[in-house]
Amino acid sequence: QAVKLDLVVAPEAFHQELPTPASDQAVLGRLLVEVILGSRVRKEFPGILFQALGEPYSVAAWQRIESRLAPLSGCLYRMCLDDPARRYTDLKQAAVALEQALAAAERGCSSATHPS
């Protein structure tokens, strides 16, 4: 099933004129979650929860899916946060974090958990 792009919008896109690199990062994170987990993730973690990721009720829902996103769950969580200031500084930093999480998993270390 194709990804529905209307369901993949950065939270800040509703109140700013133009997208920013932080907006792109949030969208990329959401797309990666859907690519990894498939479209069924929309039932377990609907778009409205992505729009509020970082709020207690959405964090609880994220915790139900994060084990299936390992070893990238911590990186994806940060990329998808509702507050752009809490995301990675730029896409390059996000890409480095994703690469490091994968490398750590290959070495048998799982240090990629989301912040509480």
C-alpha positions in Angstrom: 0.0 0.0 0.0 1.3 3.4 -0.9 2.2 6.0 1.8 -0.5 8.6 2.0 1.4 11.9 2.0 -1.5 13.8 3.4 -1.0 11.8 6.6 2.7 12.7 6.7 2.9 16.4 7.6 5.2 18.1 10.1 3.2 19.5 13.1 4.5 23.0 12.4 3.3 22.9 8.8 -0.1 24.0 9.9 1.1 27.4 11.3 4.0 28.4 9.1 4.3 29.6 5.5 7.1 27.5 4.2 8.6 24.1 5.3 12.0 24.2 6.9 14.7 21.5 7.1 13.2 20.6 10.5 9.9 20.0 8.8 11.6 17.8 6.2 13.2 15.8 9.0 9.9 15.2 10.7 8.3 14.0 7.4 11.3 11.8 6.7 11.1 10.2 10.2 7.4 9.5 9.7 8.0 7.9 6.3 10.8 5.8 7.7 8.5 4.5 10.5 5.9 3.6 7.9 8.4 1.9 5.6 9.8 -0.2 8.5 6.4 -1.1 10.1 4.2 -0.9 7.1 0.9 0.9 6.7 -0.6 -0.9 9.7 1.3 1.5 11.9 -1.4 4.1 11.1 -3.9 2.1 13.2 -1.5 1.6 16.1 0.1 5.1 15.9 -2.2 7.4 14.0 -1.1 10.7 12.5 -2.6 12.7 15.3 -0.1 11.1 17.7 2.8 12.0 15.4 1.5 15.6 15.5 2.0 15.5 19.3 5.0 13.2 19.7 6.7 14.4 22.9 3.4 14.8 24.8 2.8 12.1 27.5 -0.1 10.4 25.7 1.8 10.1 22.4 5.0 8.9 24.2 3.0 6.0 25.7 1.7 5.0 22.3 5.2 5.3 20.8 6.5 2.9 23.5 4.1 0.2 22.1 5.8 0.4 18.7 9.4 1.3 19.5 10.7 -2.2 20.0 9.8 -3.0 16.3 11.8 0.1 15.2 15.0 -1.0 16.9 17.8 -0.1 16.6 16.5 3.1 15.1 13.7 3.9 17.5 15.6 6.6 19.4 16.7 8.4 16.2 13.2 8.2 14.7 11.6 9.4 17.9 13.8 12.5 17.9 13.3 13.1 14.2 9.5 13.0 14.7 9.2 15.1 17.8 6.4 17.7 17.7 8.8 20.5 18.6 11.3 21.3 15.8 13.8 22.7 18.3 14.0 19.2 19.9 14.8 17.4 16.6 18.3 17.0 15.2 20.0 20.2 14.1 19.8 19.2 10.5 19.3 16.2 8.2 23.0 15.4 8.2 23.0 15.1 12.0 20.0 12.8 11.8 21.6 10.7 9.1 24.8 10.3 11.2 22.7 9.3 14.2 20.8 6.7 12.1 24.1 5.3 10.8 25.6 5.2 14.3 22.5 3.3 15.6 22.8 0.8 12.9 26.5 0.3 13.4 26.0 -0.1 17.2 23.4 -2.8 16.4 25.8 -4.6 14.2 28.3 -4.6 17.0 25.7 -6.0 19.3 25.1 -2.8 21.3 21.6 -1.3 21.6 22.0 2.2 22.9 19.4 3.8 20.6 16.5 4.3 23.0 14.4 7.5 23.0 14.9 10.0 25.8 12.3 9.9 28.6 
